[in-house]
Amino acid sequence: MEYRLLGRSGLKVSTLTMGTMTFGGNPKVGNTSLKEAQRQIDMCLEAGVNMLDTANVYTRGVSESIIGEALTDGRRQRTLLATKVRFPMDDTDPNERGLSRYHIVNQCEASLKRLKTDVIDLYQVHEWDGQTPLEETMEALDTLVRHGKVRYIGCSNYSGWHIMKALGVCEKDARQRFVSQQIHYTLFSREAENELVPITIDQGLGILVWSPLAGGLLSGKYRRGETAPEGTRHAGGFREPPVHDWDRLYDIVDVLVSIAEVRGVSAAQIALAWLLGRSGVTSVIIGGRTEAQFRDNLAAAELKLTEHERKRLDDVSLLPLQYPYWHQSFTASDRLGAADLTLHAPHLEK
């Protein structure tokens, strides 16, 4: 297992992170019991994974509670815990949602109790809140770090301008800054390359990737002309990510499966290995309903793609440049920096 620094911090995290959204009875994604969770955690720890990712909203705290019960007998000392705050935790209280000081502090205390720990290693704001001043949000997070309840802070699902505004507020007020962003980024969904990957390179953030197999769409189970397999997320109406171009998806899957068959591995491992080689990516969050799925995903940590294999995957999945990027590519290619080139390089090569 390889370990990479998380952004501008001194914290090293494994290139694979264990996702726990299936813990506790979410009918759309899984129903992992405490006993099953403990076995899966042990499997990941034995493989070298050193971070677990969860959120308070995952089955309204049940995922965090299962983790707290499972991390016994020294497991907590070997594990970095990442959790999140933002989404509603009460259907009636208007203050039990968002990124106000009130909600952040309350939910941090609740997460600490459920996780049975004194400190959260990475506390992430789960989504943008356009109604709370950023100064209030960042001050609350800064206070949690200074009081020793949180070690590092990150954001998830922010747009480019959201991140830059937050970093500007932190710099102006000398507060703790985000060390990472957790984003959706896959062979099929490469929109993050427009702004979020360049910001990572330019501002020194780490990238944690959620749903790296696009909710199973890149696992090789979904093939052109075939019915979605029973029991899979999208067969059950799961909408993340939305699919606007099924032909493009199937073209990508065809190449994934082709490379996987030659290598004698799963299409999922090829998709994960592609992500681990992308600019700015620190760790990829893997999840599964079964031990077999985790075992297969864990093998991707040691899989290295050839340049030819990468080029095939890059070419079939490359998105066209949107404005202003196509204009920059036409007129500013002589003055692009390293962060710009994470997006522009493949297009300039053509």
C-alpha positions in Angstrom: 0.0 0.0 0.0 1.3 3.4 -0.9 0.8 6.4 1.4 0.5 10.0 0.2 0.6 13.3 2.1 -2.9 14.9 2.4 -2.6 18.3 0.8 -0.2 20.7 2.6 -0.4 18.7 5.8 2.1 16.3 7.2 -0.6 13.6 7.4 0.0 10.5 5.3 -3.0 8.5 4.1 -3.3 5.3 2.2 -4.1 5.5 -1.5 -7.2 3.5 -0.7 -9.7 4.7 2.0 -12.4 2.5 3.4 -15.9 3.9 2.7 -18.7 3.1 5.2 -21.9 4.3 3.6 -23.2 0.7 3.6 -23.0 0.4 7.4 -26.3 0.3 9.2 -29.2 -0.3 6.8 -29.3 2.1 3.9 -31.6 0.2 1.5 -30.2 1.9 -1.6 -26.5 1.1 -0.9 -26.3 -1.7 1.6 -27.1 -3.1 5.0 -23.8 -4.0 6.7 -24.1 -5.3 10.3 -21.6 -4.7 13.1 -20.1 -8.1 12.7 -19.7 -7.8 9.0 -18.3 -4.3 9.4 -15.7 -5.5 11.8 -14.6 -8.2 9.3 -14.4 -5.7 6.5 -12.5 -3.2 8.6 -10.0 -5.9 9.6 -9.5 -6.8 6.0 -8.8 -3.2 5.0 -6.4 -2.6 7.9 -4.5 -5.8 7.1 -4.1 -4.6 3.5 -2.6 -1.3 4.8 -5.6 1.0 4.6 -5.3 3.6 7.4 -8.3 5.8 6.9 -12.1 5.2 7.3 -14.5 7.7 5.8 -18.1 8.2 7.1 -20.6 11.0 7.7 -23.1 11.8 10.4 -25.9 11.6 7.9 -25.2 8.0 6.9 -28.3 6.3 8.3 -28.6 9.2 10.7 -25.5 8.3 12.8 -25.8 4.5 12.6 -22.7 4.2 10.4 -20.6 6.3 12.9 -22.0 4.2 15.8 -21.0 0.9 14.1 -17.5 2.3 13.5 -17.3 3.3 17.2 -18.2 -0.2 18.3 -16.0 -1.9 15.7 -12.7 0.0 16.4 -11.8 -2.0 19.5 -8.6 -3.8 20.6 -6.2 -1.2 19.3 -7.9 -0.7 15.9 -8.6 3.0 16.6 -4.8 3.6 17.1 -4.2 2.2 13.6 -7.0 4.2 12.0 -7.6 7.7 10.8 -11.3 8.7 11.1 -12.9 11.0 8.6 -16.5 12.2 9.0 -18.7 15.0 7.7 -21.3 17.5 8.7 -23.9 19.5 6.8 -27.1 17.5 6.0 -30.2 17.4 8.1 -30.1 15.3 11.3 -33.6 16.2 12.3 -36.7 16.6 10.1 -38.3 19.3 12.2 -35.6 21.5 13.7 -34.5 24.1 11.1 -31.1 24.5 12.9 -30.2 20.8 12.6 -28.8 21.3 9.1 -26.3 23.5 7.3 -22.9 24.9 8.3 -23.8 27.3 11.1 -21.6 27.4 14.2 -24.6 25.9 16.0 -24.9 22.9 13.8 -21.2 22.3 13.3 -20.4 22.3 17.0 -23.4 20.3 18.0 -22.8 17.6 15.3 -19.1 17.4 16.1 -19.9 16.6 19.7 -22.5 14.0 18.6 -20.1 12.4 16.1 -17.3 12.1 18.7 -19.7 10.3 21.1 -20.9 7.9 18.4 -17.4 7.2 17.1 -16.2 6.7 20.8 -13.2 8.9 20.2 -11.7 12.1 21.6 -10.7 13.5 18.3 -11.8 13.4 14.6 -8.8 13.2 12.3 -10.5 14.8 9.3 -13.7 16.8 9.6 -15.3 17.6 6.3 -18.1 20.0 5.4 -20.3 17.7 3.3 -21.8 20.2 0.9 -22.1 24.0 0.3 -24.3 26.2 2.5 -25.1 29.4 0.7 -27.1 30.8 3.6 -24.4 30.8 6.3 -21.5 33.3 6.1 -18.3 31.5 5.3 -16.6 33.5 8.1 -19.0 31.7 10.6 -18.4 28.3 9.1 -14.6 28.6 9.0 -14.4 30.1 12.5 -16.4 27.2 13.9 -14.1 24.7 12.2 -11.0 26.6 13.4 -12.3 26.5 17.0 -12.8 22.7 16.9 -9.2 22.3 15.7 -7.8 24.7 18.4 -9.8 22.9 21.1 -8.3 19.5 20.0 -11.6 18.0 18.9 -10.6 17.9 15.2 -7.1 17.6 13.7 -7.7 18.6 10.0 -10.6 20.0 8.0 -11.7 19.5 4.5 -14.6 20.2 2.2 -16.7 18.0 -0.1 -18.8 18.8 -3.2 -17.7 22.4 -3.3 -17.4 24.2 -6.7 -14.2 26.0 -7.6 -15.3 29.5 -6.4 -16.6 28.1 -3.2 -13.2 26.6 -2.4 -11.3 29.7 -3.3 -13.6 31.9 -1.3 -13.2 29.7 1.7 -9.4 29.7 1.4 -9.5 33.4 1.1 -11.5 33.8 4.3 -9.1 31.5 6.1 -6.0 33.5 4.9 -7.6 36.8 5.8 -8.6 35.8 9.3 -5.5 33.5 9.9 -7.7 30.5 10.4 -7.2 26.8 9.8 -7.6 26.0 6.0 -8.9 23.0 4.2 -6.3 20.4 3.6 -8.5 18.3 1.2 -11.6 18.2 -0.9 -13.7 15.0 -1.3 -15.1 14.9 -4.8 -16.8 12.7 -7.4 -14.2 11.9 -10.1 -14.3 8.9 -12.4 -13.5 7.8 -15.9 -17.1 8.7 -16.8 -17.4 11.9 -14.7 -14.3 14.0 -15.5 -15.9 17.4 -14.9 -13.7 17.9 -11.8 -10.8 18.4 -14.2 -12.2 21.8 -15.2 -11.6 23.6 -11.9 -11.3 21.2 -8.9 -8.2 19.4 -10.0 -6.3 22.6 -11.0 -7.3 24.2 -7.7 -5.8 21.1 -5.9 -2.5 21.6 -7.7 -2.4 25.3 -7.3 -3.6 25.5 -3.7 -2.0 22.4 -2.3 -5.1 20.4 -1.4 -5.5 16.7 -1.3 -8.2 14.9 -3.3 -10.3 12.1 -1.8 -12.5 10.5 -4.5 -16.0 9.3 -3.5 -17.9 6.7 -5.6 -14.9 6.0 -7.9 -16.8 3.3 -9.7 -19.7 5.7 -10.4 -22.1 3.7 -8.2 -21.1 0.5 -9.9 -21.5 1.7 -13.5 -17.8 1.2 -14.1 -17.6 -2.3 -12.4 -18.2 -4.1 -15.7 -21.7 -5.3 -14.6 -23.5 -2.7 -16.9 -23.1 -3.6 -20.6 -24.6 -2.3 -23.7 -27.9 -3.9 -24.6 -28.2 -5.7 -21.3 -30.6 -5.1 -18.4 -29.1 -3.7 -15.3 -28.3 -6.6 -12.9 -30.8 -7.2 -10.1 -29.7 -5.8 -6.7 -27.4 -3.1 -8.1 -27.8 0.5 -7.1 -28.9 1.9 -10.5 -31.4 -1.0 -10.9 -32.9 0.2 -7.7 -33.2 3.8 -8.9 -30.0 5.3 -7.5 -29.3 8.6 -9.3 -25.6 9.3 -8.5 -24.1 10.0 -10.9 -26.8 11.0 -13.4 -26.2 9.4 -16.8 -26.9 11.8 -19.7 -25.1 9.8 -22.4 -25.4 6.0 -22.1 -23.4 5.4 -25.3 -20.4 7.2 -23.9 -20.6 5.2 -20.7 -20.8 1.9 -22.6 -17.8 3.0 -24.8 -15.8 3.5 -21.7 -16.9 0.2 -20.2 -16.0 -1.6 -23.4 -12.4 -0.4 -23.1 -12.3 -1.1 -19.3 -13.4 -4.7 -19.9 -11.0 -5.1 -22.8 -8.0 -4.1 -20.7 -9.2 -6.1 -17.7 -9.6 -9.3 -19.7 -6.0 -9.0 -21.0 -4.8 -8.4 -17.4 -6.9 -11.1 -15.9 -8.4 -8.6 -13.4 -11.8 -7.0 -12.9 -12.9 -3.9 -14.7 -13.3 -2.2 -11.3 -9.6 -2.6 -10.6 -8.7 -1.0 -13.9 -11.0 2.0 -13.2 -9.5 2.4 -9.7 -5.9 2.1 -11.0 -6.6 4.8 -13.6 -7.8 7.2 -10.8 -4.8 6.5 -8.6 -2.6 7.8 -11.4 -4.4 11.1 -12.0 -2.9 14.4 -11.0 -3.8 15.5 -7.5 -5.5 12.4 -6.3 -4.5 11.4 -2.8 -6.8 8.5 -2.0 -9.7 6.7 -3.5 -12.6 5.7 -1.3 -13.7 2.1 -1.8 -16.9 0.5 -0.5 -18.8 -2.7 -0.9 -21.7 -4.7 0.4 -19.5 -7.9 0.6 -16.0 -8.9 1.6 -15.5 -10.1 -2.0 -16.1 -6.6 -3.3 -13.7 -5.1 -0.8 -11.0 -7.8 -1.6 -11.3 -7.1 -5.3 -11.1 -3.3 -4.8 -8.1 -3.6 -2.5 -6.1 -5.3 -5.2 -6.2 -2.1 -7.2 -3.6 -0.6 -4.9 -0.9 -2.7 -6.5 -2.1 -2.5 -10.1 0.0 -0.2 -12.4 -1.4 0.6 -15.8 0.9 0.9 -18.8 1.1 4.2 -20.7 -0.7 2.6 -23.6 -3.6 1.4 -21.4 -3.9 4.8 -19.8 -4.0 6.5 -23.2 -6.8 4.2 -24.3 -8.8 5.1 -21.2 -8.0 8.8 -21.5 -9.0 9.0 -25.1 -12.3 7.2 -24.8 -13.4 9.2 -21.7 -12.0 12.7 -22.6 -14.7 15.4 -22.4 -14.7 18.3 -24.8 -13.5 21.6 -23.4 -16.1 24.1 -22.2 -15.8 27.8 -22.3 -13.5 29.6 -21.3 -11.2 26.6 -21.5 -11.5 26.0 -25.3 -10.7 29.7 -25.8 -7.7 29.4 -23.5 -6.5 26.4 -25.4 -6.8 28.3 -28.7 -5.2 31.6 -27.6 -3.2 31.1 -24.3 -1.4 27.8 -24.8 2.0 29.6 -24.6 1.4 30.8 -21.1 -0.4 27.9 -19.3 0.9 26.8 -15.9 1.2 23.4 -14.3 -2.3 23.6 -12.8 -3.8 24.7 -16.2 -2.1 21.8 -18.0 -3.9 19.2 -15.9 -6.9 20.0 -18.0 -5.4 21.4 -21.2 -2.5 19.0 -21.9 -4.5 16.2 -23.6 -6.3 18.7 -25.8 -3.1 20.4 -26.8 -1.5 17.1 -27.7 -4.3 16.6 -30.3 
